[in-house]
Amino acid sequence: MAVRRHLPEVLVRAFRSGADATRGRLGIRARLLSIVLITSVTLVVVGVGAAGYLVKSSVMATIWANLISGTTTPVISMVQTFEEERRLSLLYLAGDPSAAGSLADARKRSDIALAAVIAKGEAAQRLNPDGSAAELETFRPLYNRVPGVRTAIDSRAMPHTEAFEFFSTVIGTIPKASMVAARVAPDAKLGIALGYGVEPLRAAEALSQADTLGAVALTRGELTTEELLEFTRYTGEVRSQVAYSATVLTGSRLAQLRAITDSPDWQQVTAMQDAIILRGPVPAGDATAETSDSGYDSEQSTETEPAPLPMTVPAWQDASVRVSAALLSLWENQSRDAHAIARSEGTDTAGISLIGGIAVLIVTAVALLAALIGANRFIARMRRLRDDTLELADVRLPDLMRRLDDGAEIDTAAEVAHLDFGTDELGEVADAFNRAQVAAVSAAVAESKTRAGFRTVFLNIAHRNQLAVHRQLALLDKAERQEENADQLEAPLRTRPSGHSRPPARREPHRARR
């Protein structure tokens, strides 16, 4: 009320006129259908929106799975080529003359693999810009440093420790990118599967790091305490990653891991690692050459000769490369299993979403059709009620009143029409019309009887007055006939009112009759 008092009168009139116009234009059919349509349209929007969202998510999951699946091959190639370039670069810095010829070919293969990985990374950023762009973009400056590092290695201006750390950092971007892919995966189950696959990838990289350090140390003939500790750390990381993978992998992937750990290559690699660790640090100048058992020639005394190694460096490196390739193959297979899950779930989700969307449309159409039928039936009943009521008001009641005016006897119970429209709200409206009709007819009948009573009373009164007048006239006639005095006859005539005067009877005098 306070708001209404503050509103200008023009606005109040506009609100009123608008409400009146709306009431006048909007019929019952439109009101009923609007209620049904609002609910139906809301259901359609929600259902179709949810189905569309699920379909879009499933399509994006399938696209994502296809993209990631196509990334595994270039990623493996990049890991292998950069591991080889790292090993050859450190051997070149250690003075191995055979490494220089192989280093150029290794760099070409690394460049090809790196370009393929960068292209896949850009596609992943476009697919999921919010979840991966920022992290993947941090890798680009590192990749851009590769040409400069190579120049420094060629000129032997970079220490082998820095070269080792740089290439390890470049290769380490692959496990990081794999964890990013697992984190932004469209499904939690898929992300877990991808995360489990990263462990063999890390194990392969740790194995390459350990064997590279060991090979370089054996080539240089020196293994410091710090280098031995680092070699031991990488060796322990390999075995811990493999042991953890054995606890999380299942099925064929677990069988594949066990085949790797049971293989002769794995046994040779671990034996060589244990031998290097047990031999301890090797100071400069204490290096041994190949012996008949280990491939090294010993020219020193037995007091300073290190413990023999179970295999030569080239054989060790070949076995290590095969084990690393097997671990990378395990990571690739685990990733492909996850990608297959993503495709399958994406296809299933898309199918279920489409079916759900179609079901929502069908249910909505059926509900709308049922509402239209119900609304039409209700409106038909209302129209029939209107027609019956108008016929009652325009035809039956006027005819009944006319018959009452004519004095006809009316049986209210028999003459009054009964509107039967059920027991719902419309039936209650019809019952209200019935009551109004009965009240109107009863009042009309009572009024007719009252008028008839008044007519009867007035007729009786008039009839009595007429009898009295006739009786008076008869008495006057009798008095006139019996009166013989003419003067007496004239007196009443003179005093009689003019309205009741009659011309005196012309009678002969009494004498004359005599």
C-alpha positions as CSV (number, residue, x, y, z in Angstrom):
1,M,0.0,0.0,0.0
2,A,2.9,2.4,0.8
3,V,4.4,1.7,-2.6
4,R,1.1,2.3,-4.3
5,R,0.7,5.6,-2.6
6,H,4.1,6.7,-3.9
7,L,3.4,5.7,-7.4
8,P,2.1,8.3,-9.8
9,E,-1.5,8.1,-10.6
10,V,-0.7,7.7,-14.3
11,L,1.3,4.6,-13.6
12,V,-1.4,3.1,-11.4
13,R,-3.9,3.7,-14.2
14,A,-1.5,2.1,-16.7
15,F,-1.1,-0.9,-14.4
16,R,-4.8,-1.3,-14.0
17,S,-5.5,-0.9,-17.7
18,G,-2.8,-3.4,-18.6
19,A,-4.2,-5.9,-16.1
20,D,-7.7,-5.4,-17.5
21,A,-6.5,-5.8,-21.0
22,T,-4.7,-8.9,-20.1
23,R,-7.7,-10.4,-18.5
24,G,-9.8,-9.5,-21.5
25,R,-7.4,-10.9,-24.1
26,L,-6.2,-14.1,-22.4
27,G,-8.8,-16.8,-22.4
28,I,-9.1,-20.0,-20.3
29,R,-7.6,-22.1,-23.1
30,A,-4.6,-19.8,-23.3
31,R,-4.2,-19.8,-19.6
32,L,-4.4,-23.6,-19.3
33,L,-2.0,-24.2,-22.2
34,S,0.4,-21.6,-21.0
35,I,0.7,-23.5,-17.7
36,V,1.3,-26.7,-19.5
37,L,3.7,-25.2,-22.0
38,I,5.8,-23.5,-19.4
39,T,6.3,-26.9,-17.7
40,S,6.9,-28.7,-20.9
41,V,9.2,-26.2,-22.4
42,T,11.2,-26.2,-19.1
43,L,11.4,-29.9,-19.2
44,V,12.5,-29.9,-22.8
45,V,15.2,-27.2,-22.2
46,V,16.6,-29.0,-19.2
47,G,16.5,-32.5,-20.8
48,V,17.9,-31.4,-24.1
49,G,20.5,-29.2,-22.4
50,A,21.7,-32.0,-20.2
51,A,21.7,-34.4,-23.2
52,G,23.6,-31.9,-25.3
53,Y,26.1,-31.3,-22.5
54,L,26.7,-35.1,-22.1
55,V,27.0,-35.6,-25.8
56,K,29.4,-32.7,-26.1
57,S,31.4,-34.1,-23.2
58,S,31.5,-37.6,-24.7
59,V,32.6,-36.1,-28.1
60,M,35.3,-34.1,-26.4
61,A,36.4,-37.2,-24.5
62,T,36.7,-39.1,-27.7
63,I,38.6,-36.3,-29.4
64,W,40.9,-36.1,-26.4
65,A,41.5,-39.8,-26.4
66,N,42.4,-39.8,-30.1
67,L,44.7,-36.9,-29.6
68,I,46.5,-38.4,-26.6
69,S,46.6,-41.8,-28.3
70,G,48.4,-40.2,-31.2
71,T,50.9,-38.5,-28.9
72,T,52.4,-41.7,-27.4
73,T,54.5,-42.6,-30.4
74,P,56.2,-39.2,-30.8
75,V,56.6,-39.0,-27.0
76,I,58.4,-42.4,-26.9
77,S,60.5,-41.3,-29.8
78,M,61.5,-38.1,-28.1
79,V,62.4,-39.9,-24.8
80,Q,64.5,-42.4,-26.6
81,T,66.3,-40.0,-28.9
82,F,67.1,-37.5,-26.2
83,E,68.3,-40.2,-23.9
84,E,70.6,-41.3,-26.7
85,E,71.7,-37.8,-27.4
86,R,72.3,-37.3,-23.6
87,R,74.5,-40.4,-23.5
88,L,76.5,-39.5,-26.6
89,S,76.9,-35.9,-25.5
90,L,78.3,-36.9,-22.1
91,L,80.6,-39.5,-23.8
92,Y,81.8,-36.8,-26.2
93,L,82.5,-34.5,-23.3
94,A,84.3,-37.4,-21.6
95,G,86.6,-37.7,-24.6
96,D,85.1,-40.7,-26.3
97,P,86.2,-40.2,-30.0
98,S,83.5,-42.6,-31.3
99,A,80.7,-40.5,-29.9
100,A,81.2,-37.5,-32.2
101,G,80.1,-39.4,-35.3
102,S,76.9,-40.7,-33.8
103,L,76.0,-37.5,-32.1
104,A,75.0,-35.6,-35.3
105,D,72.5,-38.4,-36.3
106,A,71.1,-38.6,-32.8
107,R,70.4,-34.8,-32.8
108,K,68.5,-35.0,-36.1
109,R,66.3,-37.7,-34.7
110,S,65.8,-35.7,-31.5
111,D,64.8,-32.6,-33.6
112,I,62.2,-34.6,-35.5
113,A,60.7,-36.2,-32.4
114,L,60.7,-32.8,-30.5
115,A,58.9,-31.1,-33.4
116,A,56.2,-33.8,-33.4
117,V,55.7,-33.5,-29.6
118,I,55.5,-29.7,-29.8
119,A,52.8,-30.1,-32.5
120,K,50.8,-32.5,-30.3
121,G,51.2,-30.1,-27.3
122,E,49.8,-27.2,-29.3
123,A,46.8,-29.4,-30.3
124,A,46.3,-30.3,-26.6
125,Q,46.3,-26.7,-25.6
126,R,43.6,-25.9,-28.2
127,L,41.6,-28.8,-26.9
128,N,41.9,-27.9,-23.2
129,P,43.2,-24.3,-23.1
130,D,42.3,-23.7,-19.4
131,G,43.7,-26.9,-18.0
132,S,47.0,-27.4,-19.9
133,A,48.0,-24.2,-21.7
134,A,49.8,-22.6,-18.8
135,E,51.8,-25.6,-17.8
136,L,52.7,-26.8,-21.3
137,E,53.8,-23.3,-22.3
138,T,56.5,-23.5,-19.6
139,F,58.2,-26.2,-21.7
140,R,58.7,-24.1,-24.7
141,P,61.6,-21.9,-23.4
142,L,63.4,-25.1,-22.3
143,Y,63.0,-26.6,-25.8
144,N,64.3,-23.3,-27.3
145,R,67.6,-23.7,-25.4
146,V,68.5,-27.0,-27.1
147,P,70.5,-25.4,-30.0
148,G,72.5,-23.3,-27.7
149,V,73.3,-26.2,-25.4
150,R,74.4,-28.3,-28.4
151,T,76.8,-25.5,-29.5
152,A,78.3,-25.4,-26.0
153,I,78.8,-29.2,-26.0
154,D,80.5,-29.1,-29.4
155,S,82.9,-26.5,-28.1
156,R,83.3,-28.5,-24.8
157,A,82.3,-25.2,-23.0
158,M,79.7,-26.9,-20.8
159,P,80.5,-29.3,-17.9
160,H,79.2,-32.8,-18.2
161,T,77.1,-32.3,-15.1
162,E,75.3,-29.3,-16.6
163,A,74.7,-31.1,-19.9
164,F,73.4,-34.1,-18.0
165,E,71.0,-31.9,-15.9
166,F,69.8,-30.1,-19.0
167,F,68.9,-33.2,-21.1
168,S,67.3,-34.8,-18.0
169,T,65.1,-31.7,-17.6
170,V,64.1,-31.8,-21.2
171,I,63.2,-35.5,-21.0
172,G,61.5,-34.8,-17.6
173,T,58.9,-32.7,-19.4
174,I,57.3,-35.8,-20.8
175,P,56.3,-37.3,-17.4
176,K,55.1,-33.9,-16.3
177,A,53.0,-33.5,-19.5
178,S,51.7,-37.0,-18.9
179,M,50.5,-36.0,-15.4
180,V,48.9,-32.9,-16.9
181,A,47.0,-35.1,-19.3
182,A,46.0,-37.4,-16.4
183,R,44.8,-34.4,-14.4
184,V,42.7,-32.8,-17.2
185,A,41.3,-36.2,-18.3
186,P,37.5,-36.0,-18.9
187,D,37.0,-39.0,-16.5
188,A,38.5,-39.8,-13.1
189,K,38.9,-43.4,-14.0
190,L,40.8,-42.5,-17.1
191,G,43.0,-40.1,-15.2
192,I,43.9,-42.8,-12.6
193,A,44.8,-45.2,-15.4
194,L,47.0,-42.6,-17.1
195,G,48.7,-41.8,-13.8
196,Y,49.6,-45.5,-13.2
197,G,51.2,-45.5,-16.6
198,V,53.6,-42.7,-15.8
199,E,55.5,-44.9,-13.3
200,P,57.1,-47.2,-16.0
201,L,57.9,-44.0,-17.9
202,R,59.8,-42.6,-14.9
203,A,61.5,-45.9,-14.3
204,A,62.7,-45.9,-17.9
205,E,64.1,-42.4,-17.6
206,A,65.8,-43.2,-14.2
207,L,67.3,-46.3,-15.8
208,S,68.7,-44.3,-18.6
209,Q,70.1,-41.7,-16.2
210,A,71.8,-44.3,-14.0
211,D,73.3,-46.2,-17.0
212,T,74.5,-43.0,-18.6
213,L,76.3,-41.9,-15.5
214,G,77.8,-45.3,-15.1
215,A,79.0,-45.5,-18.7
216,V,80.5,-42.1,-18.6
217,A,82.3,-42.9,-15.4
218,L,83.7,-46.1,-16.8
219,T,84.7,-44.3,-20.0
220,R,86.5,-41.5,-18.0
221,G,88.0,-44.0,-15.6
222,E,86.7,-42.0,-12.6
223,L,83.7,-42.3,-10.4
224,T,83.6,-39.8,-7.6
225,T,81.7,-40.3,-4.4
226,E,79.1,-37.7,-5.4
227,E,78.6,-39.4,-8.8
228,L,78.3,-42.8,-7.1
229,L,75.7,-41.4,-4.7
230,E,73.8,-40.0,-7.7
231,F,74.1,-43.3,-9.6
232,T,72.8,-45.1,-6.5
233,R,69.9,-42.8,-6.2
234,Y,68.8,-43.3,-9.8
235,T,69.2,-47.0,-9.5
236,G,67.0,-47.1,-6.4
237,E,64.5,-44.9,-8.2
238,V,64.3,-47.4,-11.1
239,R,63.6,-50.3,-8.7
240,S,61.1,-48.4,-6.5
241,Q,59.1,-47.2,-9.6
242,V,59.0,-50.8,-10.9
243,A,58.0,-52.1,-7.5
244,Y,55.2,-49.5,-7.2
245,S,54.0,-50.3,-10.7
246,A,53.7,-54.0,-9.7
247,T,51.2,-52.9,-7.0
248,V,48.9,-50.7,-9.2
249,L,49.0,-52.4,-12.6
250,T,46.6,-55.3,-13.3
251,G,45.9,-57.9,-15.9
252,S,48.0,-57.9,-19.0
253,R,50.0,-54.9,-18.0
254,L,51.1,-56.5,-14.8
255,A,52.0,-59.6,-16.7
256,Q,54.0,-57.4,-19.1
257,L,55.9,-55.8,-16.2
258,R,56.7,-59.2,-14.7
259,A,58.0,-60.4,-18.1
260,I,60.4,-57.4,-18.0
261,T,61.7,-58.0,-14.5
262,D,62.1,-61.7,-15.2
263,S,64.0,-61.2,-18.5
264,P,67.8,-61.8,-18.8
265,D,68.3,-58.1,-19.8
266,W,66.8,-56.9,-16.5
267,Q,69.0,-59.4,-14.6
268,Q,72.1,-58.3,-16.4
269,V,71.4,-54.6,-15.9
270,T,70.6,-54.9,-12.2
271,A,73.7,-57.1,-11.8
272,M,75.9,-54.4,-13.5
273,Q,74.4,-51.7,-11.3
274,D,75.0,-53.7,-8.1
275,A,78.6,-54.3,-9.2
276,I,79.3,-50.6,-9.8
277,I,77.7,-49.7,-6.4
278,L,79.6,-52.4,-4.5
279,R,82.9,-51.5,-6.2
280,G,82.6,-48.0,-4.7
281,P,84.2,-44.8,-5.9
282,V,87.0,-45.0,-8.4
283,P,89.6,-42.2,-8.2
284,A,91.2,-40.8,-11.3
285,G,94.1,-42.9,-12.5
286,D,92.7,-46.2,-11.0
287,A,90.7,-47.1,-14.1
288,T,91.1,-50.6,-15.3
289,A,91.2,-51.9,-18.8
290,E,89.4,-54.9,-20.1
291,T,90.1,-58.2,-18.5
292,S,89.4,-61.6,-19.8
293,D,86.4,-61.9,-17.6
294,S,85.0,-58.4,-17.6
295,G,86.4,-57.1,-20.8
296,Y,89.0,-54.9,-19.1
297,D,92.8,-55.2,-19.2
298,S,94.4,-54.8,-15.9
299,E,98.0,-53.3,-15.7
300,Q,97.8,-52.5,-12.0
301,S,98.6,-54.5,-9.0
302,T,96.0,-56.6,-7.4
303,E,96.0,-54.3,-4.3
304,T,94.6,-51.4,-6.3
305,E,92.6,-53.2,-8.9
306,P,88.8,-52.6,-8.5
307,A,86.3,-55.5,-8.4
308,P,85.6,-57.0,-11.8
309,L,82.4,-56.1,-13.6
310,P,80.0,-58.7,-14.9
311,M,79.9,-57.4,-18.4
312,T,81.3,-54.8,-20.8
313,V,80.1,-51.3,-21.1
314,P,78.7,-51.7,-24.7
315,A,76.8,-54.9,-23.7
316,W,75.5,-53.2,-20.6
317,Q,74.3,-50.3,-22.6
318,D,72.6,-52.5,-25.2
319,A,70.8,-54.5,-22.4
320,S,69.8,-51.2,-20.7
321,V,68.4,-49.8,-24.0
322,R,66.3,-53.0,-24.4
323,V,64.9,-52.8,-20.8
324,S,64.2,-49.1,-21.2
325,A,62.3,-49.8,-24.5
326,A,60.3,-52.5,-22.8
327,L,59.4,-50.1,-20.0
328,L,58.4,-47.4,-22.5
329,S,56.3,-50.0,-24.3
330,L,54.6,-50.8,-21.0
331,W,53.8,-47.1,-20.6
332,E,52.5,-46.9,-24.1
333,N,50.2,-50.0,-23.7
334,Q,48.9,-48.7,-20.4
335,S,48.2,-45.3,-22.0
336,R,46.4,-47.0,-24.9
337,D,44.3,-49.0,-22.5
338,A,43.3,-45.7,-20.9
339,H,42.6,-44.2,-24.3
340,A,40.4,-47.2,-25.2
341,I,38.5,-46.7,-22.0
342,A,37.9,-43.1,-22.9
343,R,36.7,-43.9,-26.3
344,S,34.4,-46.6,-25.0
345,E,33.0,-44.5,-22.3
346,G,32.6,-41.6,-24.7
347,T,30.7,-43.7,-27.1
348,D,28.5,-45.2,-24.4
349,T,27.9,-41.7,-22.9
350,A,27.0,-40.3,-26.3
351,G,24.6,-43.1,-27.0
352,I,22.9,-42.9,-23.6
353,S,22.7,-39.2,-23.8
354,L,21.0,-39.3,-27.2
355,I,18.6,-41.9,-26.0
356,G,17.9,-39.8,-22.9
357,G,17.4,-36.7,-25.0
358,I,15.0,-38.5,-27.3
359,A,13.2,-40.0,-24.3
360,V,12.8,-36.5,-22.8
361,L,11.4,-35.2,-26.1
362,I,8.9,-38.2,-26.3
363,V,7.8,-37.8,-22.7
364,T,7.4,-34.1,-23.2
365,A,5.4,-34.6,-26.4
366,V,3.2,-37.1,-24.7
367,A,2.7,-34.9,-21.7
368,L,1.9,-31.9,-23.9
369,L,-0.6,-34.0,-26.0
370,A,-2.3,-35.3,-22.9
371,A,-2.5,-31.7,-21.5
372,L,-4.0,-30.5,-24.8
373,I,-6.6,-33.3,-24.7
374,G,-7.4,-32.6,-21.1
375,A,-7.6,-28.9,-21.7
376,N,-9.9,-29.3,-24.7
377,R,-12.2,-31.6,-22.7
378,F,-12.3,-29.2,-19.9
379,I,-13.0,-26.3,-22.2
380,A,-15.7,-28.3,-24.0
381,R,-17.4,-28.9,-20.6
382,M,-17.2,-25.2,-19.8
383,R,-18.7,-24.4,-23.2
384,R,-21.5,-26.8,-22.6
385,L,-22.1,-25.3,-19.2
386,R,-22.2,-21.9,-20.8
387,D,-24.6,-23.0,-23.5
388,D,-26.9,-24.8,-21.0
389,T,-26.8,-21.8,-18.7
390,L,-27.6,-19.4,-21.5
391,E,-30.5,-21.6,-22.7
392,L,-31.8,-21.7,-19.1
393,A,-31.6,-17.9,-18.8
394,D,-32.8,-16.9,-22.2
395,V,-35.4,-19.6,-23.0
396,R,-36.6,-21.8,-20.1
397,L,-36.8,-19.2,-17.4
398,P,-38.7,-16.6,-19.5
399,D,-41.1,-19.3,-20.7
400,L,-41.6,-20.3,-17.1
401,M,-42.3,-16.7,-16.0
402,R,-44.8,-16.3,-18.8
403,R,-46.7,-19.4,-17.8
404,L,-46.7,-18.1,-14.2
405,D,-48.1,-14.8,-15.4
406,D,-50.8,-16.7,-17.2
407,G,-51.8,-18.4,-14.0
408,A,-50.5,-21.8,-14.8
409,E,-49.6,-24.2,-11.9
410,I,-45.9,-24.9,-11.8
411,D,-44.1,-27.8,-10.2
412,T,-40.8,-26.4,-9.2
413,A,-39.0,-29.8,-8.9
414,A,-40.3,-30.9,-12.2
415,E,-40.0,-27.7,-14.2
416,V,-36.5,-26.6,-13.1
417,A,-33.7,-28.1,-15.3
418,H,-30.8,-29.7,-13.4
419,L,-27.3,-29.1,-14.7
420,D,-25.1,-32.2,-14.0
421,F,-21.3,-31.7,-14.6
422,G,-19.8,-34.0,-12.1
423,T,-18.3,-33.4,-8.7
424,D,-15.2,-31.3,-9.5
425,E,-14.9,-27.6,-9.4
426,L,-16.9,-27.2,-12.7
427,G,-19.6,-29.4,-11.2
428,E,-19.7,-27.1,-8.2
429,V,-20.2,-24.1,-10.5
430,A,-23.0,-26.0,-12.2
431,D,-24.5,-26.8,-8.8
432,A,-24.4,-23.1,-7.9
433,F,-26.3,-22.4,-11.1
434,N,-28.9,-25.0,-10.1
435,R,-29.3,-23.4,-6.7
436,A,-29.7,-20.0,-8.2
437,Q,-32.2,-21.3,-10.7
438,V,-34.3,-23.0,-8.0
439,A,-34.2,-19.8,-5.8
440,A,-35.3,-17.7,-8.8
441,V,-38.1,-20.0,-9.8
442,S,-39.3,-20.4,-6.2
443,A,-39.3,-16.6,-5.8
444,A,-41.2,-16.3,-9.1
445,V,-43.8,-18.9,-8.0
446,A,-44.2,-17.2,-4.6
447,E,-44.6,-13.8,-6.3
448,S,-47.2,-15.3,-8.7
449,K,-49.2,-16.8,-5.9
450,T,-49.1,-13.5,-4.0
451,R,-50.4,-11.6,-7.1
452,A,-53.1,-14.2,-7.5
453,G,-54.1,-13.7,-3.9
454,F,-54.3,-10.0,-4.2
455,R,-56.5,-10.3,-7.3
456,T,-58.8,-12.6,-5.5
457,V,-59.1,-10.1,-2.6
458,F,-59.8,-7.2,-4.9
459,L,-62.4,-9.2,-6.9
460,N,-64.1,-10.2,-3.7
461,I,-64.2,-6.6,-2.5
462,A,-65.5,-5.4,-5.9
463,H,-68.1,-8.1,-5.9
464,R,-69.3,-7.2,-2.4
465,N,-69.5,-3.5,-3.4
466,Q,-71.5,-4.4,-6.4
467,L,-74.0,-6.4,-4.3
468,A,-74.3,-3.6,-1.8
469,V,-75.1,-1.1,-4.6
470,H,-77.6,-3.4,-6.2
471,R,-79.3,-3.9,-2.8
472,Q,-79.4,-0.2,-2.2
473,L,-81.0,0.4,-5.6
474,A,-83.5,-2.3,-5.0
475,L,-84.5,-0.6,-1.7
476,L,-84.8,2.8,-3.3
477,D,-87.0,1.4,-6.0
478,K,-89.2,-0.3,-3.4
479,A,-89.4,3.0,-1.4
480,E,-90.3,5.0,-4.4
481,R,-93.1,2.6,-5.3
482,Q,-94.5,2.6,-1.9
483,E,-94.4,6.3,-1.2
484,E,-97.5,8.2,-2.2
485,N,-96.4,11.7,-1.1
486,A,-94.8,13.4,-4.0
487,D,-93.0,15.9,-1.8
488,Q,-91.3,13.1,0.1
489,L,-90.1,11.6,-3.1
490,E,-88.7,14.9,-4.3
491,A,-86.7,15.5,-1.1
492,P,-84.4,12.6,-1.4
493,L,-83.8,13.4,-5.0
494,R,-82.7,17.0,-4.1
495,T,-80.3,15.8,-1.5
496,R,-79.0,12.9,-3.5
497,P,-75.5,13.4,-4.8
498,S,-75.2,14.3,-8.4
499,G,-73.1,11.3,-9.2
500,H,-75.9,9.0,-7.8
501,S,-78.9,11.0,-9.0
502,R,-81.5,9.4,-11.2
503,P,-84.2,11.3,-13.0
504,P,-87.3,11.1,-10.9
505,A,-90.0,8.8,-12.0
506,R,-92.8,10.6,-13.7
507,R,-95.8,9.5,-11.8
508,E,-99.2,10.7,-11.9
509,P,-100.6,12.4,-8.9
510,H,-102.5,10.2,-6.5
511,R,-105.6,11.9,-7.3
512,A,-105.2,11.3,-10.9
513,R,-104.8,7.6,-10.4
514,R,-107.9,7.7,-8.5
